[in-house]
Amino acid sequence: MLSPSPRKRFHKPCHLPNNIGKHFYEGLEAVFGNFRLHDFRDTLNLWLHAALASEQSAYANGGEREDLMDFVQHLHRLTEAFCIIHAGTPAQQSIPASTKGLLANANRPFYLSEAEQGNPHQEIQQFRQTFRYSYAKAELLDLLEAVITYNGAKEIARADLVMFYRHLLYLVRLVYKMDERMICEIA
């Protein structure tokens, strides 16, 4: 009888890769394997609603709410850009045609124009130019906090809040970890 391999204490496998340069496509595969584009769209809109309606959020004044709405709009565009890049990866190209059709319906862009869909790296660069990394991280955390404290009429599934946040944060990290060479390679 084989004895089980010894347990490695205080070790958790990475859910999303840390080495973005080496594991860029694997990270996108993990992100879009867990959430489809329509999941990002629906959940981001729900989170926006909760943040704007929450009594205990960081969005007490009009300027903060306007910044949040603009940031979420850019997040929608960013997730679509990364989804388009993901659709072109070798792993996605080997999927049977019938499955590709189903995924295409679940991953149909809404916020990017057809011209922008043809050049998704431009949206990635736009996000990087518009938001500092420190701001994007802080805004995501404030958004998560607003969703957690929301007590309004809309039902929010709290089971995946942290997982969804981590996936959003991973995409935002990609924006700032990618160098110009990587952006040109995926274009």
C-alpha positions in Angstrom: 0.0 0.0 0.0 1.3 3.4 -0.9 1.5 5.9 1.9 0.1 9.3 1.2 2.7 12.0 0.3 3.7 14.1 3.2 1.6 17.2 3.7 3.4 20.4 3.1 2.4 22.7 6.0 1.4 26.3 5.6 1.3 26.1 1.8 -1.6 27.0 -0.4 -1.4 26.6 -4.2 -1.8 29.8 -6.1 -5.3 30.3 -7.4 -4.1 32.8 -10.0 -0.5 32.9 -11.2 1.9 35.4 -9.6 4.4 35.4 -12.4 2.4 37.2 -15.0 5.1 37.4 -17.7 5.6 33.6 -17.6 1.9 32.6 -17.0 0.0 35.4 -18.8 -2.3 33.1 -20.8 -2.8 30.6 -17.9 -4.0 33.4 -15.7 -6.5 34.5 -18.3 -7.6 30.9 -18.6 -8.2 30.7 -14.9 -10.1 34.1 -14.8 -12.4 33.3 -17.7 -12.7 29.7 -16.7 -14.3 30.8 -13.5 -16.3 33.8 -14.7 -17.7 34.5 -18.2 -17.9 38.0 -19.6 -21.7 38.2 -18.8 -20.8 37.2 -15.2 -18.4 40.1 -15.0 -21.0 42.5 -16.6 -23.9 41.4 -14.3 -21.8 41.3 -11.1 -20.1 44.6 -11.8 -23.4 46.3 -12.4 -24.8 44.8 -9.2 -21.8 45.9 -7.2 -22.1 49.4 -8.7 -25.8 49.5 -7.6 -24.9 48.3 -4.1 -22.0 50.8 -3.7 -24.2 53.7 -4.8 -27.1 52.6 -2.6 -25.2 51.5 0.5 -25.4 53.8 3.6 -21.9 52.8 4.7 -19.9 53.1 1.5 -17.0 55.4 0.6 -19.2 57.1 -2.0 -20.9 59.8 0.1 -20.5 62.7 -2.3 -21.3 63.2 -5.9 -17.7 63.4 -7.1 -16.9 60.1 -5.5 -19.9 58.5 -7.1 -19.0 59.9 -10.5 -15.5 58.6 -10.2 -16.9 55.2 -9.3 -19.2 55.1 -12.2 -16.4 56.0 -14.6 -14.1 53.4 -13.0 -16.7 50.6 -13.4 -17.3 51.7 -17.0 -13.5 51.2 -17.6 -13.5 47.9 -15.7 -16.3 46.7 -18.1 -14.1 47.7 -21.1 -11.0 46.1 -19.5 -12.7 42.8 -18.9 -13.9 42.7 -22.5 -10.5 43.5 -23.8 -8.9 40.7 -21.8 -11.7 38.3 -22.8 -11.0 39.0 -26.4 -7.3 38.3 -25.9 -8.3 35.1 -24.0 -10.5 34.0 -26.9 -7.4 34.0 -29.2 -5.3 31.8 -26.9 -4.2 28.3 -28.2 -6.3 26.6 -25.4 -9.4 28.4 -26.6 -8.7 27.6 -30.3 -8.7 23.9 -29.6 -12.3 23.9 -28.2 -14.9 22.2 -30.4 -16.9 24.5 -32.6 -20.2 23.8 -30.9 -18.7 24.8 -27.5 -17.1 27.9 -29.0 -20.5 29.0 -30.2 -22.0 28.7 -26.7 -19.0 30.5 -25.2 -19.2 33.3 -27.9 -22.8 34.0 -26.7 -21.7 34.2 -23.1 -18.7 36.3 -23.9 -20.2 38.8 -26.4 -18.7 42.3 -25.8 -21.1 45.1 -25.1 -19.0 48.0 -24.1 -16.3 47.9 -26.8 -17.1 49.0 -30.4 -16.2 46.6 -33.2 -13.1 48.7 -34.0 -12.0 48.5 -30.4 -12.6 44.8 -30.3 -10.1 44.5 -33.1 -7.5 46.3 -31.0 -8.0 45.2 -27.3 -4.6 46.2 -26.2 -5.5 49.8 -26.8 -8.1 49.6 -24.0 -5.5 48.0 -21.7 -3.2 50.9 -22.4 -6.1 53.4 -21.9 -6.8 51.9 -18.5 -3.2 52.2 -17.4 -3.0 55.8 -18.6 -6.3 56.8 -16.9 -5.8 55.1 -13.4 -2.8 54.8 -11.2 -2.4 51.2 -9.8 -2.8 52.4 -6.2 -6.1 54.2 -7.1 -7.4 51.1 -8.9 -6.6 48.8 -6.0 -8.1 51.2 -3.5 -11.3 51.7 -5.6 -11.7 47.9 -5.9 -11.4 47.5 -2.2 -13.9 50.3 -1.5 -16.2 48.7 -4.0 -16.0 45.3 -2.2 -16.5 46.9 1.2 -19.6 48.7 -0.1 -21.0 45.4 -1.4 -20.3 43.7 1.8 -22.1 46.4 3.9 -25.0 46.7 1.4 -28.4 46.0 3.0 -30.8 47.1 0.2 -33.5 45.3 -1.7 -31.3 43.6 -4.3 -30.1 40.2 -3.5 -26.3 39.7 -3.5 -24.8 36.3 -3.4 -22.1 36.7 -0.8 -20.5 33.3 -1.5 -18.3 34.5 -4.4 -17.6 38.0 -3.3 -13.9 37.5 -2.4 -13.3 35.2 -5.4 -14.8 37.8 -7.8 -12.8 40.6 -6.2 -9.6 38.6 -6.5 -10.3 37.9 -10.2 -10.9 41.7 -10.8 -7.8 42.5 -8.9 -5.8 40.0 -11.0 -7.0 41.6 -14.2 -6.1 45.1 -12.9 -2.6 43.8 -11.8 -2.1 42.4 -15.3 -2.6 45.9 -16.7 0.3 47.2 -14.6 2.6 44.1 -14.8 2.5 43.8 -18.5 5.3 45.6 -20.2 5.1 47.2 -23.6 6.6 44.1 -25.3 3.8 41.9 -23.9 1.2 44.3 -25.1 2.6 44.3 -28.6 2.8 40.5 -28.6 -0.9 40.1 -27.8 -2.0 42.8 -30.3 
